[in-house]
Amino acid sequence: MLMTANKRRFKAEIDGHTYTIIGTASDRHMQTVTRMMNEQVAQLKKLAPDLSDTEIATLLAFNAISDQVDKQAELLKMQTDDADK
């Protein structure tokens, strides 16, 4: 069974839309993520003003998953290097 005791609600305004995010991260973490998302949305809108909101969201998600893959590869390399010592 999932533990929900530590989950909290956070209201994030992203590109003029309000979202309620439920998670365990701190308010500071959520504020940082919200700020970074708004910065990236603004940057994409400036660089490619013809993109739809859906296309912008897709590009942001793609970039986030790409960063996650890079971090996982980095972690795996560190774990492998440590095991070889």
trRosetta pair geometry for C-beta under 8 A, 3 or more apart (Angstrom, degrees):
i j d omega theta_ij theta_ji phi_ij phi_ji
3 6 6.8 34 129 14 108 96
4 7 5.0 -48 -163 19 67 123
6 24 4.8 31 124 -124 108 106
7 22 5.5 30 175 173 117 93
7 23 6.3 -83 -140 -157 83 6
7 24 5.8 -65 -94 -69 55 71
8 22 7.2 -175 87 -146 29 59
8 23 7.1 -33 54 71 68 46
8 24 7.2 104 13 -114 84 32
9 20 5.6 -16 -164 -172 104 104
9 21 7.3 139 -159 73 51 45
9 22 5.6 -26 -98 -96 64 76
10 20 7.2 146 72 -159 40 53
10 21 4.7 -26 65 64 95 97
10 22 7.7 171 19 -82 75 28
10 23 7.1 -39 13 39 118 92
10 25 7.8 -42 -17 75 152 94
10 27 6.5 171 -114 -115 118 67
10 30 4.3 -59 172 -180 164 167
11 18 5.9 -8 -172 -168 101 103
11 19 7.3 155 -155 79 52 42
11 20 5.7 -28 -96 -99 67 68
11 21 7.7 171 -90 17 16 77
12 18 7.2 153 81 -153 41 53
12 19 5.0 -20 64 63 93 93
12 20 7.8 162 19 -95 75 19
12 21 5.5 32 -3 -11 120 119
12 30 6.4 -123 -75 171 112 102
12 33 7.6 -46 -120 93 145 98
12 34 4.4 -154 -146 -100 106 121
12 37 7.9 47 169 48 132 143
13 16 7.0 8 179 -115 97 11
13 17 7.0 162 -154 77 60 33
13 18 5.2 -28 -96 -94 75 69
13 19 7.7 163 -90 18 26 72
13 34 7.0 67 52 -169 52 128
13 38 7.9 31 105 -78 73 129
14 17 5.8 -29 69 63 71 86
14 19 6.1 -5 16 6 111 120
14 34 6.3 -124 -75 -146 88 80
14 37 5.3 -30 -129 115 117 131
14 38 6.1 -141 -135 -71 62 81
14 41 6.9 128 178 -23 87 153
15 37 8.0 -90 -25 135 91 98
15 38 6.6 -178 -53 -118 59 73
15 41 4.8 -106 -71 155 114 161
15 53 7.1 158 126 -131 153 106
15 56 7.8 109 -83 109 161 147
21 30 6.3 175 75 -138 139 123
23 30 7.5 155 60 -83 120 114
25 29 4.0 -107 172 87 114 139
25 30 5.5 138 100 -51 116 84
25 33 7.8 47 121 -10 161 136
26 29 4.6 103 56 2 77 101
26 30 7.1 -146 96 -1 43 86
27 30 5.7 -58 -147 41 34 110
27 31 6.1 36 154 -22 68 106
28 31 5.7 -53 -145 36 29 112
28 32 6.4 31 154 -20 63 106
29 32 5.8 -58 -153 35 29 112
29 33 6.4 27 152 -17 65 106
30 33 5.7 -51 -146 37 33 111
30 34 6.2 36 154 -21 65 106
31 34 5.6 -53 -146 37 30 113
31 35 6.3 31 155 -19 64 106
32 35 5.8 -54 -147 36 29 110
32 36 6.3 26 156 -16 64 108
33 36 5.8 -58 -146 39 29 109
33 37 6.2 31 155 -21 65 107
34 37 5.8 -55 -147 35 28 111
34 38 6.4 26 156 -16 63 107
35 38 5.9 -58 -151 37 29 109
35 39 6.4 30 152 -19 64 106
36 39 5.6 -53 -148 36 33 113
36 40 6.3 28 155 -16 66 107
37 40 5.8 -59 -147 40 30 107
37 41 6.2 32 155 -20 67 106
37 60 6.8 57 -140 -160 85 146
38 41 5.7 -50 -142 36 31 112
38 42 6.3 33 157 -19 63 106
39 42 5.8 -57 -150 37 28 111
39 43 6.3 29 152 -20 64 107
40 43 5.5 -50 -144 35 34 113
40 44 6.3 33 156 -17 65 104
40 60 5.8 115 120 -111 133 106
40 63 7.6 -154 -164 72 145 154
41 44 5.9 -56 -149 38 29 109
41 45 6.3 29 153 -19 64 108
41 56 5.8 67 -134 166 79 134
41 60 7.0 -17 -74 -67 75 139
42 45 5.7 -56 -147 38 30 112
42 46 6.3 29 154 -20 64 107
43 46 5.8 -57 -150 36 30 110
43 47 6.2 19 157 -10 66 111
44 47 5.9 -60 -139 44 30 104
44 48 6.0 -35 180 43 68 98
44 51 6.3 -56 154 56 104 153
44 56 5.0 139 109 -131 145 97
44 59 6.2 145 -124 84 145 142
44 60 7.5 -95 -27 -57 153 91
45 48 7.4 -80 -124 68 17 59
45 49 6.0 49 179 -108 62 60
45 51 7.1 -120 -101 56 52 106
45 56 6.9 3 -62 -102 78 142
46 49 7.1 10 -130 -66 15 86
48 51 4.6 58 116 -23 110 113
51 55 4.2 -129 -165 90 93 126
51 56 5.2 114 128 -57 126 83
51 59 7.5 -31 -159 -4 152 137
52 55 4.7 99 50 5 75 100
52 56 7.0 -137 95 -3 42 86
53 56 5.6 -54 -149 37 33 113
53 57 6.3 34 153 -19 66 106
54 57 5.7 -53 -146 37 31 111
54 58 6.3 33 153 -21 64 106
55 58 5.6 -52 -146 36 32 113
55 59 6.4 31 155 -17 64 105
56 59 5.9 -56 -149 37 30 109
56 60 6.4 30 153 -17 65 106
57 60 5.7 -54 -147 38 31 111
57 61 6.3 31 154 -18 65 107
58 61 5.8 -55 -147 38 30 110
58 62 6.2 33 153 -22 64 106
59 62 5.5 -50 -144 35 32 114
59 63 6.3 32 156 -17 64 105
60 63 5.8 -55 -148 38 30 110
60 64 6.3 31 153 -21 64 107
61 64 5.6 -54 -146 36 32 112
61 65 6.3 26 157 -14 66 106
62 65 6.0 -59 -148 40 28 105
62 66 6.2 31 153 -22 64 109
63 66 5.5 -53 -145 36 31 115
63 67 6.4 33 155 -19 64 103
64 67 5.8 -53 -151 35 30 111
64 68 6.5 33 149 -21 63 105
65 68 5.3 -49 -147 34 37 116
65 69 6.4 41 152 -21 66 100
66 69 5.7 -50 -150 32 32 112
66 70 6.6 33 150 -18 63 104
67 70 5.6 -53 -151 36 34 114
67 71 6.3 32 153 -18 67 106
68 71 5.7 -55 -147 38 31 110
68 72 6.3 31 154 -19 65 106
69 72 5.8 -54 -146 37 30 110
69 73 6.4 30 154 -18 64 106
70 73 5.8 -57 -150 37 29 110
70 74 6.3 31 152 -21 64 108
71 74 5.5 -53 -147 37 33 115
71 75 6.3 34 154 -19 65 105
72 75 5.6 -51 -146 37 32 112
72 76 6.3 34 154 -20 64 105
73 76 5.7 -52 -146 37 31 112
73 77 6.4 34 153 -20 64 105
74 77 5.8 -54 -150 34 29 112
74 78 6.5 29 152 -18 63 106
75 78 5.7 -54 -149 36 32 111
75 79 6.3 31 153 -18 66 106
76 79 5.7 -54 -146 38 31 111
76 80 6.2 31 154 -19 65 107
77 80 5.7 -55 -146 38 30 111
77 81 6.2 32 154 -20 65 106
78 81 5.7 -52 -145 36 30 112
78 82 6.3 30 154 -19 64 106
79 82 5.7 -54 -147 37 30 111
79 83 6.4 31 153 -20 64 107
80 83 5.7 -54 -147 35 31 112
80 84 6.5 31 153 -21 63 107
81 84 5.8 -58 -152 34 31 112
81 85 7.1 39 150 -33 62 99
82 85 5.9 -48 -159 14 36 116
